Amino acid sequence: MTGKPRSVGVAQPAPAADTFSLYDAEEAVLTRAEAMLSGLSEVAGGVQALADAYRRGYREQRRLVRLSDRMQLDLQKANQRLAEQQRDLQALNAALSGEIEHRTRLEAELRRLADTDDLTHALARRHFMEVAAREWVRGGGAICVMMLDLDRFKLLNDGFGHAVGDTALVTFVATCRANLRGLDLIGRTGGEEFAVILPETDLETGLAVAERLRVAVALTPVPAPDAAVSMSVSIGLAQGLPGESLESAMQRADAALYAAKRSGRNRVAATADIPPPEPERP
């Protein structure tokens, strides 16, 4: 039996296995390349971040260096100012110290001038009375006061000149000091009048001291332009009585002094030597 021939479809050839493998390989390469590019991008971003951080750090470091330089410069200037101020303070302190020292010397000199007779360097009257009063209170009864007066000093002063008169006063005080103790006090109470305090001295010892002074003064010449001039002194002595004031004892010694003057000068008299006053006539 004859029929139409059955058509048979032509089969398509199957893709070769190596074709799929190549495709997969390319796809894998592209995928890895993309991954690598992505990684490179991340690395580039990290590098960029590091570079930015480095730049910021470098700028900050430079800023800090500049700040440190300015601070060091300011510190140097401040140290220089402090050194200049220290020098100024030292100069000021030196000037103040000099001024204080000058004032101290001036005050000491003023006190010396106020307390000491400028010519003879015996104690000035006011200062002598202050010091003698304190010594008098401490001395109690064992203390004496002498009043001394250069004899005929006006004739010496007028006859030989004031310069010789001044030399006589200076010589007199120097002679007294040479014959007195360090604890004894001598003061100038008037022109040619002087007073001496003898602590720890009774009347008998005081008379011996006064006589020694009188002889020493008589034996000590006063330098003069042409020749030496002699001088003499009259001395009145009083021993302090219990509870007696210095002023009272000085008055008694002064009375003894004038008794020595009346009896011929160049003498020593004590209050016990003064004759009692004559009774008043009715």
PyMOL commands that set and color helices and strands:
alter all, ss='L'
color gray80, all
select helices_A, chain A and resi 17-115+125-139+153-160+162-178+203-219+246-262+271-273
alter helices_A, ss='H'
color red, helices_A
select strands_A, chain A and resi 123-124+143-150+185-188+193-199+233-239+268-270
alter strands_A, ss='S'
color yellow, strands_A
deselect
rebuild
show_as cartoon
